[in-house]
Amino acid sequence: MSTPASSFAPDHSLDMVIFGGAGDLSARKLLPALYMAHLHGSLPADTRIVAVSRSDWTRERYLKFIEDRSRPFVDTHALDPRTWESFLARFDYACVDIGVAADYERLVAATRRDALRVFYLATASSLFETVCDNLAAYGLVDERARVVLEKPLGHDLASAKAINAAVGRHFSEDRIYRIDHYLGKETVQNLMVLRFGNSIFGPLWQAPHIKSVQITVAESVGVGSRAGFYDGTGAMRDMVQNHLLQLLCIVAMEPPVSLDPDAVRDEKLKVLRSLRPMTAETIARDTVRGQYAAGAVDGETVKGYQDEAGVPAGSRTETFVALRAQIDNWRWANVPFFLRTGKRMRERRSEIVIDFADMPFSIIPRGPYGHANRLVIQIQPEESIQLQMLAKEPGSGMHVLPVSLNLDLQQAMTGRRPEAYERLLIDVIRGRLTHFMRCDELEAAWSWAEPILNEWKSLGDKPRSYFAGTYGPAASSALVARENIAWAEDV
């Protein structure tokens, strides 16, 4: 692999070019993140942001879009009128139809030849090849230029390989940033420190000391306005193949020799290649697909997926997935990994749960509390780490109760906590690749996920229905119960 691009000198010029600059992702995430970076002095002084879309707008019309659509997503405590005006002064706008080569002349005029160009492709991945080919044809790609690829990266293994090849014709691997915003979350990055910086966990982070691992990414929202995209994607492609597998890699990887980007990504790749391939038999036994029906979330009645605007009648797209994965190496032999994600679930919650094995012999009566020792790493909505253990109830003889040692990261660390997109955008600008997927990682993840998708398609069965406001179909509880395990919320 190539050596990562050198860090960006703060006194150099930067042109951040955002394709899809008038899209929902830009409005809700990218532009607010760039404002926060601007506010806190994380952008080079000579930074310009060039928004690209096919809307026939002027610069003034685009600034109104930012005011109307992005400003509401900025923390009101961070909004300062003078700083906001200086942020807007960084912007330019280029009307470019991605498929019309001649339009890229406008982008040539809007960018500076001596600046580091970062191209953020917040578009459908099917357009990546066209964009990169045209950028190169018009001389916009030089040896310093970088490109950021927004997920999902392909629809299957073949399309992922095609994207890697197409982008790789113009950008070397050390200048390609495949972004997964979960890898920008503070607690996810802190997991590396938890594992490799604390001697208490090192000897225990393996079989037979760990009985099981749960990784949950639960969303309380439905598909909203994304039905057109989501119905052709589903939870497996949208969440499992990227977010959940990346979390699994960080939990399961061997200690890298250093924090060098390729050293870390080499170990993540080994995990993906160690995932036991699923067969038709294990897919039927160890995976659960679901689709939300009408119900109540946070006390409000909500529609079922079939009734959402833009969802085709009779859609069989899954909005929920639970599955059991197995890593075939010495560290994780016979330790099940349970992955789960879904929309319209009871609450928004992302967490990793490590269930430590029971004592081989105990003189202490356990009671109905499940595992005595459990490490809960909560990623959102709050960031915290809890170590659960048993303690004696005062005045009760030897009656024990589960108690937790809590580390509230937001209280313990009083400094500002940048949002994931802000942190990752700064990494791109500074040339730090550690928290971005490499091409072989992407392909290894698709190699494992694709047979599951193909088997579901060949079976043609409907996803199991679950009420909005629950934690998915009952079959997901049965999946873990076979091994005398319960999902964390059921304990």
Protein Blocks (a to p, Z undefined) as FASTA:
>chain_A
ZZddddddfkbccddddehklbmklmmmmmmmmmmmmmnopacfkbcdddddfbdcdfkl
mmmmmmmmmmmmpcfklpcfklmmmmmmmpccddddfklmklmmmmmmmpcfkbccdddd
fbdfklmmmmmmmmmmnopacfkbccdddddedjbfklmmmmmmmmmmmmcfklcccddf
klmpmklmmmmmmmmmcmklmmmnccfkbfbdcdddddfbdnkjmlmmmmmnojmlmmmm
mmmmmmmmmmmmccdfbfcfklmmmmmmmmmmmpccddfklmmmmgccdddddddeehia
cddfklpghiaghiabdfbdcdddddddfklgoiacdddddehifbdcddddddddddfb
dcbdfbjnbjfbdcdddfbfbdcdddddddddehiljaccdddddddfklmpmcdcddfk
lmmmmmmmnopaklpccfklmmmmmmmmmmmmmmmmmnopacddddehiabjfklmmmmm
mnopacfklZZ
